[in-house]
Every structure is written in structure tokens, then in C-alpha cells.
Amino acid sequence: MVATKDKMNIHEHHRSRLRAKFLKDADVLEEHEALEILLYSSQKRVNTNPIARRLIQKFGSIAGVFDAEYESLLEVEGIGEQSATLLKLQALLCRMYMVDKQEVDQKIRLTPQNAGSYIVSHFYGYTKEVFKLFCLRADCSVICAETLSTGTMDSVAVYPREVIQKALDTKAVYVILAHNHPNGTMVASQSDIEMTKELERALAFVQVRLIDHVIVSGNQYISLANHYHVFERE
């Protein structure tokens, strides 16, 4: 019993020192140390340092850990359901945080020149393709950002009827389409281009103008309006 108690004291002293380091200057923490502190919430009586190091070793970075599939996290020694859930929650919280920070700025106006940098944060942490619709007022300010469908690693279904209905419901004057490529490709497929043209024509019938389609991959993006010139009413 004495040996167990001494071991627990060592862990607690280490945790106290690491917390103090974080509170004094969070920027000096290494990636595995930040993960180590995060795991305190789900690992009350365990040394989380080697677990955090194994996570970084397996997935390569903090982003890799947060983007990892739930089942892949469970494969790491020391990670159970509670810890895997905690880690998966971080990507969602980061996305919510970045989107909320942007929503504070009510003066933002989206155009093909600046839409990509605004839209990227709305896709943080997704490991499957997601299709989103951004509805804009006449001055190009954002009315809403809606997730219309979620697909697989390399495809997502798009339903023109839903796009049109959402644009009408919000009284949008302009809309921007966006979806992500989790596999890392920064190239619009032929189906992406054809779907964009089809939606542009469909929206024109209800007097809503499609001004861009942004494809996101990680922290990068490509604009079909700027790079592919697919729009008939540019």
C-alpha cells in the first residue's frame, strides 16, 4: 500500500507542476504536455504522459489526434471510451470556437475574394465530406451557414431542392456553396464543376445568385469562381 501511495504522490506532484506551467505560460507547453493535461479529466489516477506521447507518435500531431476516428483512438494503449470521447469533442469545440469568433464581426461581407478564409473554420475537424450552404443578404452579409448533408470520406450527396428551399426560406439574395475534401486533394472534380453549374442555373430560376463554390482541405481552400471560372453570370 505504501508503494502505491508514493506512486500516486509522484503523479500528483507532476500534475501540479504541469498545471502551474500551463497557467504561467500556456505557449511553452509541448504538444504531448497539452494532451497530458487534457487527459487528466478522463484519467484520474493514471500517468497520462506516456499515453499522450503514444497519441502523438501514432497520429503525428495535435490536429492528427483530434481528427482521428474514434475507433482508431481506442487502438492506442491507455485510451478507453471516455478518453476517446473527450478527444473527439475537442475538434467540435475548436470548430464552434472559431465560428463563434467570426460571428462576432457582423460587418463581414463575403465575396469570392474573401469567402474562403471565412469558410475554412466551418470545416475544422471533419473526417467525412460535408456540404454547407452560406446564405447572404443583398450587401453580402451572412444570414446563415447551414450543413445540408454529410457523406463519406470521398463523397457527399447534394440535393438541389434543399439548396433552393433554404435560399428561399432565408430570403437570400446570394449564396455560396462549400464542401470539404478530407483526403487532402485541392482539385475540383468534374462532378463538382457540373453540380455547381446545375445549381447555379436552378437558383437563377428563383432569382438567387450563386457567387462561389469553395472546396476546403485542411487549412487550405480553392474557389471555383477564382480558379475554374465556372459561373455563367460572373
C-alpha positions in Angstrom: 0.0 0.0 0.0 2.8 2.4 0.8 4.4 1.9 -2.6 1.1 2.6 -4.3 0.6 5.8 -2.2 4.1 7.0 -3.0 3.4 6.4 -6.7 0.2 8.4 -6.5 2.0 11.3 -4.8 4.6 11.4 -7.6 1.8 11.6 -10.2 0.0 14.3 -8.3 3.2 16.4 -7.9 3.9 16.1 -11.6 0.3 17.1 -12.4 0.6 20.1 -10.1 3.8 21.2 -11.8 2.4 20.8 -15.3 -0.7 22.7 -14.4 1.4 25.6 -13.0 3.5 25.6 -16.2 0.3 25.9 -18.2 -1.2 28.7 -16.1 2.1 30.7 -16.1 2.6 30.5 -19.9 0.5 28.1 -22.0 2.5 28.8 -25.1 5.6 27.0 -23.7 3.7 23.6 -23.4 4.7 20.9 -25.9 2.0 19.1 -27.8 2.2 16.0 -25.6 2.1 18.1 -22.5 -1.1 19.8 -23.6 -2.7 16.4 -24.3 -1.4 15.1 -21.0 -3.3 17.8 -19.1 -6.4 17.3 -21.2 -6.5 13.6 -20.3 -6.5 14.4 -16.6 -10.2 14.8 -17.0 -10.7 11.2 -18.1 -7.7 9.6 -16.4 -8.0 10.5 -12.7 -5.4 8.1 -11.3 -3.1 7.3 -14.3 0.1 8.8 -15.5 -1.1 10.3 -18.8 2.3 11.3 -20.0 3.1 8.1 -21.9 -0.5 7.9 -23.2 -0.1 11.5 -24.7 3.2 10.6 -26.2 1.7 7.4 -27.8 -1.1 9.6 -29.3 1.4 12.0 -30.9 3.5 9.1 -32.1 0.6 7.4 -33.8 -1.2 10.4 -35.3 1.7 12.8 -35.8 0.3 16.0 -34.3 -2.4 17.5 -32.1 -4.5 18.0 -35.3 -4.0 14.4 -36.2 -5.2 13.3 -32.8 -8.3 15.4 -32.9 -9.1 14.4 -36.5 -8.6 10.6 -35.8 -11.5 8.3 -36.0 -13.0 7.2 -32.7 -12.1 3.6 -33.3 -8.5 4.5 -34.2 -8.2 6.3 -30.9 -9.3 3.2 -29.0 -6.4 1.3 -30.5 -3.9 3.4 -28.5 -2.8 1.8 -25.3 -4.4 3.6 -22.4 -7.3 5.2 -24.3 -10.7 4.0 -23.4 -14.2 5.1 -24.4 -14.2 8.1 -22.0 -10.8 9.4 -23.2 -11.7 8.8 -26.9 -14.9 10.7 -26.5 -13.1 13.6 -24.8 -10.6 13.8 -27.6 -13.2 13.7 -30.3 -15.1 16.5 -28.5 -12.1 18.8 -29.0 -12.4 19.1 -32.8 -16.1 20.1 -32.3 -15.3 22.7 -29.7 -12.5 24.2 -31.8 -14.8 24.5 -34.7 -17.5 26.1 -32.6 -15.0 28.5 -31.1 -13.6 29.6 -34.4 -17.1 30.1 -35.9 -18.3 32.0 -32.8 -15.3 34.3 -33.0 -16.2 35.1 -36.6 -19.9 35.6 -35.9 -18.9 38.5 -33.5 -17.9 40.5 -36.6 -21.3 41.5 -38.0 -19.7 43.7 -40.7 -18.1 40.9 -42.7 -19.2 40.8 -46.3 -18.4 37.6 -48.2 -17.2 37.7 -51.8 -15.2 35.3 -53.9 -12.1 37.2 -52.8 -12.5 36.7 -49.1 -15.1 33.9 -48.6 -12.5 31.0 -48.5 -10.7 32.3 -45.4 -14.0 32.7 -43.6 -15.4 29.3 -44.6 -12.3 27.2 -43.7 -13.1 27.3 -40.0 -16.5 25.9 -40.5 -15.0 22.6 -41.6 -12.4 22.1 -38.9 -12.2 18.5 -37.6 -14.5 16.9 -40.1 -13.2 13.5 -41.3 -16.1 13.0 -43.8 -17.2 15.1 -46.7 -19.8 17.8 -45.6 -21.8 20.1 -47.8 -22.7 23.5 -46.5 -24.7 26.5 -47.8 -24.0 30.1 -46.9 -26.9 32.4 -47.5 -26.2 36.1 -47.9 -28.2 39.4 -48.0 -28.0 41.9 -50.7 -25.0 43.5 -49.1 -23.3 40.1 -48.9 -23.5 39.9 -45.1 -24.1 36.4 -43.8 -27.7 35.3 -42.9 -26.8 31.7 -42.0 -24.4 28.9 -42.6 -26.2 25.6 -42.9 -24.9 22.0 -43.1 -27.2 20.3 -45.7 -25.6 16.9 -45.9 -22.8 14.6 -44.6 -21.3 11.9 -46.7 -18.3 9.6 -46.7 -14.5 10.1 -46.9 -14.7 10.9 -50.6 -18.3 11.9 -51.5 -21.3 13.7 -50.3 -24.8 13.9 -51.7 -26.2 17.3 -52.8 -29.9 17.9 -53.3 -30.8 21.0 -55.4 -34.2 21.1 -53.9 -32.9 21.6 -50.4 -30.5 24.3 -51.5 -33.2 26.2 -53.3 -35.7 25.8 -50.4 -33.1 27.1 -47.8 -32.3 30.1 -50.0 -36.0 30.9 -50.3 -36.7 30.4 -46.6 -33.9 32.8 -45.6 -34.7 35.3 -48.4 -31.2 35.1 -49.6 -30.1 37.3 -52.5 -26.7 35.5 -52.9 -25.5 32.1 -51.8 -22.1 30.4 -51.6 -21.7 26.6 -51.7 -18.9 24.8 -49.8 -17.7 21.3 -49.2 -14.5 19.7 -47.9 -12.1 17.1 -49.2 -10.8 15.2 -46.2 -8.4 13.2 -48.3 -6.4 16.3 -48.9 -6.9 16.9 -52.6 -7.2 20.6 -53.6 -8.7 19.9 -57.0 -12.3 20.3 -58.1 -13.6 17.1 -59.7 -15.7 17.1 -62.9 -18.7 16.2 -60.8 -18.0 19.2 -58.5 -18.0 21.5 -61.6 -21.1 20.0 -63.1 -23.0 20.1 -59.9 -22.1 23.8 -59.4 -23.3 24.7 -62.9 -26.5 22.8 -62.3 -27.2 24.6 -59.0 -26.3 28.0 -60.5 -29.0 27.5 -63.2 -31.6 26.2 -60.7 -31.0 29.1 -58.3 -31.3 31.6 -61.1 -34.9 30.5 -61.7 -35.8 31.7 -58.2 -33.7 34.9 -58.6 -30.9 33.9 -56.2 -27.4 34.2 -57.5 -24.7 31.6 -56.7 -21.4 33.6 -56.4 -18.9 30.9 -55.4 -18.3 27.3 -54.5 -15.4 26.8 -52.1 -13.6 23.5 -51.6 -11.8 23.1 -48.3 -8.9 20.8 -47.4 -7.4 21.2 -44.0 -6.5 24.9 -43.6 -6.5 25.5 -47.4 -9.2 26.1 -49.9 -9.9 26.7 -53.5 -12.5 28.9 -55.1 -14.3 27.7 -58.2 -15.2 31.3 -59.1 -11.5 32.4 -59.0 -9.8 29.2 -60.2 -12.2 27.5 -62.5 -14.4 30.3 -63.8 -17.5 28.0 -64.0 -20.1 30.7 -63.4 -22.2 32.0 -66.2 -23.1 35.3 -64.5 -19.7 36.5 -63.3 
